[in-house]
Amino acid sequence: MIIQQIVETVREGQKSTECLVLLVGRPGSGKSKLLRELSTIRGWHYVNCRTFLTEELLEMVPKVRAQEAPRIITAALEMLKPEVVVLDDMQVLFAPVLQVDPLQLLKHLSRKFSVVAAWPGEYDGTKLVAATSGQPAPKVYDAKGLTIIQIE
């Protein structure tokens, strides 16, 4: 069962300095449903990434926003005191207005928290492709060293 696989993958990841598990799948593949189930079953904190679009962050000039986003988001998550953070609706982090590299942000967060995140896009075995609207071309990331579970 996929939920058990995710739980075991997180447990294994918690033994290292970063614990980041990406659930990768196209829109409608069931990532959000899985994340909500995990948060209910395991008591993990479900967070919709839209909550990170705070007034404090959006009022900053873009260059500062890119530098301060990790600190602001980390502080917001610290208040939850989570064992594991489940991040959904990640496509908002790709918005050009934020000036944030979503994968680097997730890696940053995974040094402080165990993170399970729904990655909007595809994985081909070596590359992550982010399916984001409003972007001229899809963003492509090297997937080396990442823990990825594909959802069909």
C-alpha positions in Angstrom: 0.0 0.0 0.0 1.3 3.4 -0.9 0.6 5.0 2.5 2.7 2.4 4.2 5.5 3.0 1.6 5.5 6.7 2.4 5.5 6.1 6.2 8.4 3.7 5.9 10.3 6.1 3.6 9.9 9.0 6.0 11.0 6.8 8.9 14.1 5.9 7.0 14.7 9.5 5.9 14.5 10.7 9.5 17.8 8.9 10.2 19.7 11.4 7.9 20.3 15.2 8.0 17.5 15.9 5.5 14.2 14.1 5.3 12.4 15.1 2.1 10.0 12.8 0.3 8.4 14.0 -2.9 5.1 12.5 -4.1 5.2 13.1 -7.9 2.2 12.9 -10.1 0.2 14.8 -12.7 -2.8 16.8 -11.6 -5.6 14.5 -10.6 -3.3 11.6 -9.7 -4.4 11.6 -6.0 -1.5 13.3 -4.3 -3.7 15.6 -2.3 -6.0 12.8 -1.2 -3.0 10.7 -0.1 -1.5 13.7 1.9 -4.8 14.3 3.7 -5.1 10.6 4.5 -1.5 10.6 5.8 -2.1 13.6 8.0 -5.3 12.0 9.4 -3.9 8.5 10.0 -0.5 9.5 11.2 -1.2 12.9 12.9 1.2 14.6 10.6 0.6 18.4 10.0 -1.1 19.0 6.6 -0.2 22.4 5.3 -1.5 24.0 2.1 1.4 26.0 0.7 -1.0 28.9 -0.1 -0.8 29.8 3.6 2.9 30.8 3.0 1.7 33.7 0.9 1.5 36.0 3.8 1.3 39.8 3.8 4.8 39.9 5.3 6.2 38.0 2.4 4.3 39.6 -0.4 5.1 43.2 0.8 8.8 42.6 0.3 10.7 43.5 -2.8 11.3 40.4 -5.0 15.0 40.1 -4.3 14.5 40.3 -0.5 11.5 37.9 -0.8 13.7 35.2 -2.3 16.1 35.5 0.6 13.5 35.8 3.4 11.0 33.2 2.2 12.9 30.2 3.8 13.1 32.0 7.2 9.5 33.1 7.2 8.2 29.7 6.2 10.4 27.9 8.7 9.1 30.2 11.4 5.5 29.5 10.5 6.1 25.7 10.5 8.1 25.9 13.8 4.9 27.2 15.5 3.2 23.9 14.6 5.9 21.8 16.3 5.4 19.1 13.7 6.8 15.5 13.7 6.2 15.5 9.9 5.0 18.3 7.7 2.8 17.4 4.7 2.9 20.1 2.1 0.2 20.3 -0.6 -0.7 22.8 -3.3 3.0 23.4 -4.0 2.5 24.9 -7.4 1.9 28.3 -5.7 5.6 28.3 -4.7 6.5 28.4 -8.5 4.7 31.7 -8.9 7.2 34.2 -10.5 6.1 36.8 -7.9 7.7 34.8 -5.1 11.1 34.6 -6.8 11.7 31.3 -4.9 13.3 28.0 -6.1 10.8 25.5 -4.7 13.1 22.6 -4.6 15.8 24.5 -2.7 13.1 25.7 -0.3 12.0 22.2 0.3 15.6 21.0 0.9 16.1 23.9 3.3 12.9 22.9 5.2 13.8 19.2 5.3 16.9 20.0 7.4 14.7 21.2 10.2 11.5 19.1 9.6 10.6 15.8 8.0 8.8 16.9 4.9 6.4 15.0 2.5 5.5 17.2 -0.4 3.2 16.9 -3.4 5.4 17.7 -6.5 3.2 19.0 -9.3 4.7 17.3 -12.4 6.6 14.4 -13.6 9.7 12.3 -12.8 11.5 10.4 -15.6 14.0 8.6 -13.4 16.7 11.4 -13.5 14.8 14.7 -13.8 11.9 16.3 -12.1 9.7 18.4 -14.3 7.4 20.9 -12.6 4.0 21.4 -14.3 3.2 24.9 -13.5 0.7 27.3 -15.1 1.7 30.7 -16.1 5.3 29.7 -16.9 6.6 30.0 -20.5 8.4 26.6 -20.2 8.3 23.8 -17.6 11.0 23.9 -14.9 13.4 21.0 -15.0 15.3 19.9 -11.9 18.0 17.3 -11.4 16.5 14.6 -9.2 19.8 13.1 -8.1 19.8 12.3 -4.4 16.1 13.0 -4.0 13.6 10.5 -2.5 10.7 10.3 -4.9 7.6 8.2 -4.9 5.6 8.3 -8.1 1.8 8.4 -8.0 0.1 7.1 -11.2 
